[in-house]
Amino acid sequence: MQLEAITWQRMAERLAGHLDVGAADDEGEGAWRRVGIDGAPAARTGVLAGELADDLRPRGRPVLVVAAEGFLRPASLRFEFGREDVDSYLGAWYDTAGLWREVFGPTDPGGTGRVLPDLWDPVTDRATRSPYAELPPGGVLIVHGPLLLGHWFPFDLSVHISLSPGALARRTEESARWTLPAFARYEAETGPAELADVLVRVDDPRHPAWTGLRERRDG
């Protein structure tokens, strides 16, 4: 697999340009574009999400960034089998139904564009009660966080930010090291590197490398 060195800013520019071209090909006017930036917490997916948002706005594209961590399920469900259960982390921590209902549904064709930016606060273990955000037609929704691929989320563009096992271990906080087997399983069972339209390797966050835009894959 060929990887090309690139800066985060240049990567964001290339992705934004691709989204602009793709928007011109959408059927009908006002379609929303949906981007998924997938990666373990150590991959800092929010960095690329922010860079992409900053590049899209001057192009006249309204943008809403949604973090998957805002859609964690209540502690009673996440910790039903213990606080460090790998199976639960993979299948029960993130409220995928909530993402479908509150984030992707409103940006489907004919949707309202009224997106809930977050649903649950894991610190207080209560609903956030955040107001809905209005994403105008033609806007771009960027969802970022871990374990996003393999759910058939309707991304128009998907990016997987990958670290080697050694780099992931080094850059994962000690308290979260128990999640490392979960991400190993995710790589082996879901294959996000193959599903994504773009693969980025960030063993050194100062020097990312990527594949560029590849032939479209479903996932």
C-alpha positions as CSV (number, residue, x, y, z in Angstrom):
1,M,0.0,0.0,0.0
2,Q,1.5,3.3,-1.1
3,L,1.4,6.1,1.4
4,E,2.3,9.7,0.6
5,A,3.6,12.2,3.2
6,I,1.2,15.2,3.6
7,T,0.4,17.9,6.2
8,W,-2.9,18.0,8.0
9,Q,-3.7,21.3,6.4
10,R,-3.0,20.1,2.9
11,M,-5.0,16.9,3.5
12,A,-8.0,19.1,4.6
13,E,-7.7,21.2,1.5
14,R,-7.7,18.1,-0.7
15,L,-10.7,16.6,1.1
16,A,-12.6,19.9,1.0
17,G,-12.0,20.2,-2.7
18,H,-13.3,16.6,-3.3
19,L,-16.5,17.4,-1.3
20,D,-17.0,20.6,-3.4
21,V,-16.7,18.6,-6.6
22,G,-19.0,15.8,-5.3
23,A,-21.6,18.4,-4.3
24,A,-21.9,19.5,-7.9
25,D,-22.7,15.9,-8.9
26,D,-25.5,15.4,-6.3
27,E,-29.0,14.9,-7.6
28,G,-31.2,17.9,-6.8
29,E,-30.1,21.0,-4.9
30,G,-29.4,21.3,-1.2
31,A,-28.2,17.8,-0.5
32,W,-26.1,17.4,2.6
33,R,-22.7,15.9,2.5
34,R,-21.7,13.5,5.3
35,V,-18.1,12.8,6.3
36,G,-16.9,10.2,8.8
37,I,-13.4,10.4,10.3
38,D,-12.8,7.2,12.1
39,G,-10.0,6.3,14.6
40,A,-9.1,5.4,18.1
41,P,-9.0,8.2,20.7
42,A,-5.2,8.3,20.3
43,A,-5.6,9.1,16.6
44,R,-7.2,12.5,17.6
45,T,-9.8,12.4,14.9
46,G,-11.0,15.8,16.0
47,V,-7.9,17.5,14.7
48,L,-8.6,16.5,11.1
49,A,-12.3,17.2,11.6
50,G,-11.5,20.8,12.8
51,E,-9.0,21.4,9.9
52,L,-11.6,20.2,7.4
53,A,-14.3,22.4,8.9
54,D,-12.0,25.4,8.8
55,D,-11.3,24.8,5.1
56,L,-14.9,24.3,4.1
57,R,-16.4,27.4,5.8
58,P,-14.5,29.9,3.6
59,R,-15.7,28.0,0.6
60,G,-19.3,29.0,1.7
61,R,-20.2,25.5,3.0
62,P,-22.0,25.4,6.4
63,V,-20.4,22.8,8.6
64,L,-21.4,20.9,11.7
65,V,-18.9,18.7,13.6
66,V,-20.3,15.9,15.7
67,A,-18.1,13.8,18.0
68,A,-19.1,10.2,18.5
69,E,-18.2,10.6,22.2
70,G,-21.4,12.7,22.6
71,F,-23.4,9.6,21.8
72,L,-22.1,7.2,24.5
73,R,-24.8,5.1,26.1
74,P,-25.6,5.4,29.8
75,A,-23.1,3.9,32.3
76,S,-25.6,1.3,33.3
77,L,-25.4,-0.1,29.8
78,R,-21.7,0.5,29.1
79,F,-20.6,-1.1,32.4
80,E,-23.1,-3.9,32.6
81,F,-20.3,-6.5,32.4
82,G,-17.6,-4.4,34.0
83,R,-15.8,-1.2,33.3
84,E,-13.1,-2.9,31.1
85,D,-15.1,-5.4,29.1
86,V,-13.8,-5.5,25.5
87,D,-17.0,-7.0,24.0
88,S,-19.1,-4.2,25.6
89,Y,-16.8,-1.5,24.3
90,L,-17.1,-2.8,20.8
91,G,-20.8,-3.4,20.8
92,A,-22.5,-1.5,23.6
93,W,-20.7,1.8,24.4
94,Y,-21.8,3.9,21.5
95,D,-25.4,4.7,20.8
96,T,-25.5,3.9,17.1
97,A,-29.3,4.1,17.1
98,G,-29.1,7.6,18.5
99,L,-26.7,8.6,15.7
100,W,-29.0,7.2,13.1
101,R,-32.0,9.0,14.6
102,E,-30.5,12.3,15.6
103,V,-27.7,12.9,13.2
104,F,-28.0,10.9,10.0
105,G,-31.8,10.8,9.6
106,P,-32.2,14.6,9.5
107,T,-29.5,14.8,6.8
108,D,-31.1,12.1,4.6
109,P,-32.8,13.3,1.4
110,G,-35.9,15.3,2.4
111,G,-34.6,15.6,5.9
112,T,-35.0,18.7,8.2
113,G,-31.3,19.4,8.7
114,R,-32.0,19.7,12.5
115,V,-29.2,17.7,14.0
116,L,-28.6,17.0,17.7
117,P,-24.9,17.5,18.2
118,D,-24.7,15.3,21.3
119,L,-27.0,13.2,23.4
120,W,-25.3,12.0,26.6
121,D,-22.7,13.4,29.0
122,P,-20.5,10.5,30.3
123,V,-19.2,12.7,33.1
124,T,-22.6,13.5,34.7
125,D,-24.2,10.3,33.1
126,R,-27.2,12.4,32.1
127,A,-28.7,13.7,28.9
128,T,-26.9,16.8,27.6
129,R,-30.1,18.5,26.6
130,S,-28.2,20.4,24.0
131,P,-30.3,22.4,21.5
132,Y,-30.7,21.1,17.9
133,A,-28.3,22.6,15.4
134,E,-29.7,23.8,12.1
135,L,-27.5,22.6,9.2
136,P,-28.7,24.4,6.1
137,P,-29.1,22.5,2.8
138,G,-25.8,22.1,1.1
139,G,-24.0,21.9,4.4
140,V,-21.4,19.3,5.5
141,L,-21.8,17.1,8.5
142,I,-18.5,15.7,9.9
143,V,-18.8,12.9,12.4
144,H,-15.6,11.8,14.1
145,G,-14.5,9.2,16.7
146,P,-13.8,5.5,17.2
147,L,-15.5,2.5,15.7
148,L,-17.6,4.4,13.1
149,L,-17.1,2.0,10.1
150,G,-19.0,-1.2,9.6
151,H,-22.4,0.2,10.7
152,W,-23.4,1.2,7.2
153,F,-23.5,4.9,8.2
154,P,-24.3,6.8,5.0
155,F,-21.0,8.6,4.7
156,D,-20.3,10.3,1.4
157,L,-16.6,10.3,2.4
158,S,-14.9,8.2,5.0
159,V,-11.4,8.5,6.5
160,H,-9.7,6.0,8.8
161,I,-6.8,7.3,10.8
162,S,-4.6,4.4,11.7
163,L,-1.7,3.8,14.1
164,S,0.6,0.8,14.2
165,P,-0.1,-1.4,17.3
166,G,3.1,-0.1,18.9
167,A,2.2,3.6,18.3
168,L,-1.4,3.0,19.5
169,A,-0.1,1.5,22.7
170,R,2.3,4.3,23.3
171,R,-0.2,7.1,22.7
172,T,-3.1,5.5,24.6
173,E,-3.5,6.7,28.1
174,E,-2.7,4.1,30.8
175,S,-6.3,4.1,32.0
176,A,-7.5,3.2,28.5
177,R,-4.9,0.5,27.7
178,W,-7.6,-2.1,28.2
179,T,-9.2,-0.9,25.0
180,L,-6.2,-2.0,22.9
181,P,-7.6,-5.5,22.2
182,A,-10.9,-3.9,21.1
183,F,-9.1,-1.9,18.5
184,A,-7.1,-4.9,17.4
185,R,-10.4,-6.8,16.9
186,Y,-11.9,-3.9,15.1
187,E,-9.0,-3.8,12.6
188,A,-9.2,-7.6,12.1
189,E,-13.0,-8.1,12.0
190,T,-14.3,-4.9,10.4
191,G,-11.3,-3.9,8.3
192,P,-11.6,-0.1,8.5
193,A,-8.5,0.4,6.5
194,E,-10.1,-1.4,3.6
195,L,-13.6,0.1,4.0
196,A,-12.5,3.8,4.2
197,D,-12.2,6.0,1.1
198,V,-9.0,7.5,2.6
199,L,-6.5,5.8,4.9
200,V,-4.2,8.0,7.0
201,R,-1.3,6.7,9.1
202,V,-0.2,8.8,12.0
203,D,2.5,6.9,13.9
204,D,4.0,10.3,14.3
205,P,1.2,12.9,14.5
206,R,3.6,15.6,13.2
207,H,4.1,13.6,10.0
208,P,0.9,12.0,8.7
209,A,0.9,10.0,5.5
210,W,-2.1,9.0,3.4
211,T,-3.3,7.0,0.5
212,G,-5.1,9.9,-1.2
213,L,-8.7,9.3,-2.3
214,R,-9.3,5.7,-3.3
215,E,-12.0,3.9,-5.2
216,R,-15.3,4.1,-3.2
217,R,-15.9,1.3,-0.7
218,D,-19.2,0.6,1.2
219,G,-19.2,0.5,5.0
